[in-house]
Amino acid sequence: MPRRARSVCALALVATCFGCIPLAPDGPELAVFAAASLSGLGPELAAEFEAARGVRVIFNFASSNALAQQILAAPVADLFISADRAWVDVLEQAGVTVGGGRDLFGNRLVAIANRDVAWRAETPRELADLEIRFLAVADPDAVPAGRYARAALEQIDVAGVTLWDHFAAARVPTLDVRAALALVASDPEIVGVVYRTDAMSSDRVRILCELDQPLEAPPIAYRAVLVAGGDPELAGRFLDFLNRPEARAIASRHGFEPEP
């Protein structure tokens, strides 16, 4: 494995990433640090890009906040794709990016349950009526999915309190949205809030209802930016590819929406 691939994979293992794409020992490489919720989509995009342009894509998947901190500590990435705009702003303010950020995809939040339970909730407010032991949500103090979830649940009133506060004692913060998905898939007493694309990726869960974002809140948007010290030519080519019809068609099959 080439030196750059070894560096990215070593850093990814320390950060408990979801894995790297195996590489041949030669050829151009592109290191992409991408939000955990893209772990189902990324390899398919990488395969399409490699087939068309002969460039190997090395993915490091983790929560957007963890990836941003990795880049600040050791900027070995060529491209960063965050599940929100805020962490791209952090890197831009730190002066470790090249050019401006670009929105790629949109997504939606859903409440999910284990497929083996009979719970029903046609609206988010009805979640309060379920005998839920735990509510799995990505850490709202750091992870984009958690911040989106908090904003969505705080706008819903249940007997004088927000739905977010209603579940205060039951909330379980997770490292990222895929960890929340895994908890629900493994335990019938847990409900989770994840992206719709995460729910679509597992046959162990089912969607209860969709959660709307407040009108005044930022929309769910995946934002990409080139990392200083990387290869701007290769990263720019991959970023352009992500906006092409073939890449958007792949993203749509995975449940992602056009950029908001």
C-alpha positions in Angstrom: 0.0 0.0 0.0 1.4 3.4 -0.9 2.7 5.7 1.8 -0.2 8.1 1.6 -2.7 5.3 1.9 -0.8 3.9 5.0 -0.9 7.3 6.6 -4.6 7.8 6.1 -5.6 4.3 7.1 -3.4 4.5 10.3 -5.1 7.8 11.3 -8.5 6.3 10.5 -7.9 3.3 12.7 -6.9 5.5 15.6 -10.2 7.4 15.1 -12.2 4.2 14.7 -13.2 4.9 11.1 -15.4 2.6 9.1 -12.6 1.5 6.7 -10.5 2.3 3.7 -10.8 1.2 0.2 -8.0 -1.3 -0.7 -5.5 0.2 -3.1 -3.2 -1.1 -5.8 0.5 -0.3 -5.2 0.7 2.4 -7.9 -1.4 5.1 -9.6 -2.7 8.5 -8.4 -4.4 8.5 -5.0 -7.0 10.8 -3.4 -7.6 11.0 0.3 -11.1 11.9 1.2 -12.2 12.5 4.8 -16.0 12.0 4.7 -18.9 12.0 7.2 -19.9 8.6 8.6 -23.3 8.8 7.0 -21.6 8.7 3.6 -20.0 5.3 4.3 -22.6 3.5 2.2 -22.4 5.9 -0.7 -18.7 6.7 -0.8 -17.3 3.3 -2.1 -19.7 3.3 -5.0 -18.8 6.9 -6.0 -15.1 5.9 -5.7 -15.5 2.9 -7.9 -17.2 5.0 -10.6 -14.6 7.7 -10.4 -11.7 5.2 -10.6 -13.3 3.5 -13.6 -13.7 6.7 -15.5 -10.6 8.6 -14.4 -8.1 6.0 -13.1 -7.7 7.7 -9.7 -7.9 5.6 -6.5 -10.0 7.2 -3.7 -9.0 6.4 -0.1 -11.9 7.1 2.3 -11.7 7.9 6.0 -15.2 7.8 7.5 -16.0 9.2 10.9 -18.1 11.9 12.5 -17.6 15.3 10.9 -16.2 16.8 14.1 -13.7 14.0 14.5 -12.5 14.4 11.0 -12.2 18.2 11.3 -10.1 17.7 14.4 -7.9 15.1 12.6 -7.3 17.6 9.8 -6.4 20.3 12.2 -3.9 18.0 13.9 -2.5 16.3 10.8 -3.8 17.6 7.4 -3.2 14.4 5.3 -6.5 14.7 3.5 -7.0 16.1 0.0 -10.8 16.7 0.5 -13.1 17.0 3.5 -16.8 16.3 3.2 -18.8 17.3 6.3 -22.4 16.5 7.1 -22.9 20.2 7.9 -21.4 23.6 7.0 -20.3 24.4 10.5 -17.2 22.1 10.5 -16.1 23.4 7.1 -16.3 26.9 8.5 -14.1 25.8 11.4 -11.4 24.6 9.0 -11.7 27.7 6.8 -11.3 29.9 9.8 -8.2 27.9 10.8 -6.7 28.5 7.4 -6.3 24.9 6.5 -8.5 24.9 3.4 -8.2 26.0 -0.2 -10.9 28.0 -1.9 -14.5 28.0 -0.6 -16.8 25.1 0.4 -19.3 23.6 -1.9 -22.7 22.0 -1.0 -23.1 18.5 -2.5 -26.2 16.7 -1.1 -29.2 17.0 1.1 -30.7 14.5 3.5 -33.7 14.1 5.9 -34.0 13.0 9.5 -36.2 10.1 10.6 -37.0 8.3 13.8 -36.3 4.6 13.6 -37.1 1.5 15.6 -35.9 -2.1 15.5 -37.7 -4.0 12.8 -39.0 -6.6 15.4 -41.0 -4.2 17.5 -44.6 -3.2 16.8 -44.3 0.5 17.7 -46.1 3.0 15.5 -45.7 6.8 15.4 -47.1 8.6 12.3 -45.9 11.9 13.7 -42.9 12.9 15.8 -45.3 14.0 18.6 -46.5 10.4 18.9 -43.0 9.3 19.8 -43.8 10.5 23.3 -46.4 7.8 23.7 -44.0 5.0 23.1 -42.4 3.0 26.0 -38.9 3.9 24.9 -36.1 2.9 27.1 -33.4 4.9 25.3 -33.3 7.4 22.5 -30.1 7.1 20.5 -28.9 10.4 19.0 -25.5 11.4 17.7 -23.8 13.8 20.2 -25.6 17.1 19.7 -22.7 19.1 21.1 -20.4 18.0 18.3 -21.9 15.8 15.6 -24.1 17.4 12.8 -26.8 14.7 13.0 -27.2 15.3 16.7 -27.5 19.1 16.2 -30.1 18.5 13.5 -32.0 16.1 15.8 -32.0 18.5 18.7 -33.3 21.4 16.5 -36.0 19.1 15.1 -37.2 17.8 18.5 -37.0 21.2 20.2 -39.7 22.6 18.0 -42.3 20.0 19.0 -44.3 20.6 22.1 -45.6 17.8 24.3 -47.6 18.7 27.3 -45.8 22.0 27.8 -42.2 20.7 27.2 -40.3 20.1 24.0 -39.9 16.6 22.7 -36.2 17.0 23.2 -36.7 17.7 26.9 -39.3 14.9 27.2 -36.6 12.4 26.3 -33.9 14.0 28.5 -33.5 11.1 30.8 -33.6 8.6 27.9 -31.2 10.2 25.5 -28.0 8.3 24.6 -25.4 10.4 22.8 -23.4 8.4 20.3 -20.1 9.1 18.5 -21.8 9.4 15.1 -25.1 8.7 13.4 -24.0 5.2 12.3 -23.5 4.3 15.9 -27.0 5.4 16.7 -28.2 3.2 13.8 -26.3 0.2 15.2 -27.8 0.6 18.6 -31.4 0.5 17.3 -30.6 -2.4 15.0 -29.3 -4.4 18.0 -31.9 -3.5 20.7 -35.7 -3.5 20.4 -36.1 -1.1 23.3 -34.2 1.8 21.6 -35.6 4.4 19.2 -33.1 6.4 17.2 -32.9 9.6 15.2 -30.8 9.2 12.1 -30.6 10.3 8.5 -33.1 8.7 6.1 -30.1 7.3 4.1 -28.9 5.5 7.2 -32.2 3.9 7.8 -32.3 2.8 4.1 -28.9 1.1 4.6 -30.1 -1.4 7.2 -32.7 -4.2 7.1 -32.7 -4.4 10.9 -34.6 -1.1 11.4 -37.7 0.6 10.0 -38.7 4.2 9.8 -41.4 5.4 12.2 -41.8 9.0 11.0 -39.9 11.9 9.5 -38.7 14.9 11.4 -38.8 18.3 9.9 -36.1 20.9 10.4 -37.2 24.3 11.8 -37.6 26.9 9.1 -35.0 29.1 10.8 -32.4 26.3 11.2 -29.8 25.6 8.6 -30.9 22.8 6.1 -29.2 19.5 6.2 -26.4 19.9 3.7 -23.2 18.0 3.0 -20.4 20.4 2.3 -17.0 19.7 0.7 -13.8 21.7 0.8 -10.3 21.2 -0.5 -7.6 20.8 2.3 -4.4 22.8 2.2 -1.4 20.7 1.6 -3.3 18.1 -0.4 -3.6 17.7 -4.1 -5.9 20.5 -5.3 -6.0 19.2 -8.9 -7.1 15.7 -8.0 -9.4 16.9 -5.3 -11.0 19.4 -7.6 -11.6 16.7 -10.2 -13.3 14.5 -7.7 -15.4 17.4 -6.4 -16.5 18.3 -10.0 -17.4 14.6 -10.5 -19.6 14.7 -7.4 -21.7 17.3 -9.1 -22.0 15.4 -12.4 -25.3 13.6 -13.3 -23.8 10.1 -12.9 -22.7 10.8 -9.3 -26.0 12.5 -8.4 -27.8 9.4 -9.8 -25.8 7.2 -7.5 -26.5 9.5 -4.5 -30.2 9.5 -5.3 -30.3 5.7 -5.3 -28.9 5.8 -1.7 -31.6 8.3 -0.7 -29.7 11.5 -0.8 -31.3 14.6 -2.2 -30.0 17.5 -4.3 -28.1 20.1 -2.4 -30.5 22.5 -0.5 
